[in-house]
Amino acid sequence: EAKSFDELKSMTYLQMKGTGLANTCPSLPNSARDTITLDNSKKYWISDLCLQPTEIQVKAETGFKGTEAEYQSTRLMTRQTYTLDAVEGPIFIDNDGRITFEEQDGIDYAATTVKLPGGELVPFLFNIKSLVAKVDAASGASFTPSTELAGSFKTPSYRLGTFLDPKGRGLATGYDFAIALPASDQDEI
C-alpha cells in the first residue's frame, strides 16, 4: 500500500525497519491532482522529488534466428536501493515558453540489476544526473499529473568490477576476504 509523504515522514525507524517502505516513493493524494500553472515572472524550486520505476524493460535478442531485438519485461534483482530520492532543482518557463526542470542535487543515480526471462542479468545505472527535462511545446506554462517531461542527462562512469555483486566482496579491488585487526596482548598496546 502506497503511503503519503506525511505518513512516511511521521514513521519512526523501528516502524519502517524491514518493511521495504524506505525504498518507496510517497503517493500523491487525490486532492493534489489539479493543474499547476507557472508564472514566468516567479522562480520555482522542486525539492524531495522521488522517482521509482514500476516496470523495467530491456531491448534484447529473442533467441530466434531472423527476429529483431525486442523489449522484454524483466524481474528486479536489486534489493531496496533502486529509487531516486530527495532530487531537487529549479523549474521554470524557458525562452521558448516550455516548462523546464534542471536536476541539481539529490540521490540521482542507483546501480540496478534486472533479470531477463532467459536468466541473463543486465546491470545498468538508473540515473537522472544533470537532467534537463522539458515538456512538449503544446503544454505551455501549465502541467497536470499526466504531463510528460523528456530531456537529456549524463551517465557517470560509476561502473566498477563489483557492480554486479550487491555485497561488494571486493573482487576487483584485490581483497577477496575481510581482514580484521589481529588479536594482541592488552599489555602490549
Residue, then its C-alpha position, 0 to 999 in steps of 0.5 A: e500500500a502506497k503511503s503519503f509523504d506525511e505518513l512516511k515522514s511521521m514513521t519512526y525507524l523501528q516502524m519502517k525497519g524491514t518493511g521495504l517502505a524506505n525504498t518507496c516513493p510517497s503517493l500523491p493524494n487525490s486532492a493534489r491532482d489539479t493543474i499547476t500553472l507557472d508564472n514566468s515572472k516567479k522562480y520555482w524550486i522542486s525539492d524531495l522529488c522521488l522517482q521509482p520505476t514500476e516496470i523495467q524493460v530491456k531491448a534484447e535478442t529473442g533467441f530466434k534466428g531472423t527476429e529483431a531485438e525486442y523489449q522484454s519485461t524483466r524481474l528486479m534483482t536489486r534489493q531496496t536501493y533502486t529509487l531516486d530520492a530527495v532530487e531537487g532543482p529549479i523549474f521554470i518557463d524557458n525562452d521558448g515558453r516550455i516548462t523546464f526542470e534542471e536536476q541539481d542535487g539529490i540521490d540521482y543515480a542507483a546501480t540496478t540489476v534486472k533479470l531477463p526471462g532467459g536468466e541473463l542479468v543486465p546491470f545498468l545505472f538508473n540515473i537522472k544526473s544533470l537532467v534537463a527535462k522539458v515538456d512538449a511545446a503544446s503544454g505551455a506554462s501549465f502541467t497536470p499529473s499526466t504531463e510528460l517531461a523528456g530531456s537529456f542527462k549524463t551517465p557517470s562512469y560509476r561502473l566498477g568490477t563489483f557492480l554486479d555483486p550487491k555485497g561488494r566482496g571486493l573482487a576487483t579491488g584485490y581483497d577477496f576476504a575481510i581482514a580484521l585487526p589481529a588479536s594482541d596482548q592488552d599489555e602490549i598496546 
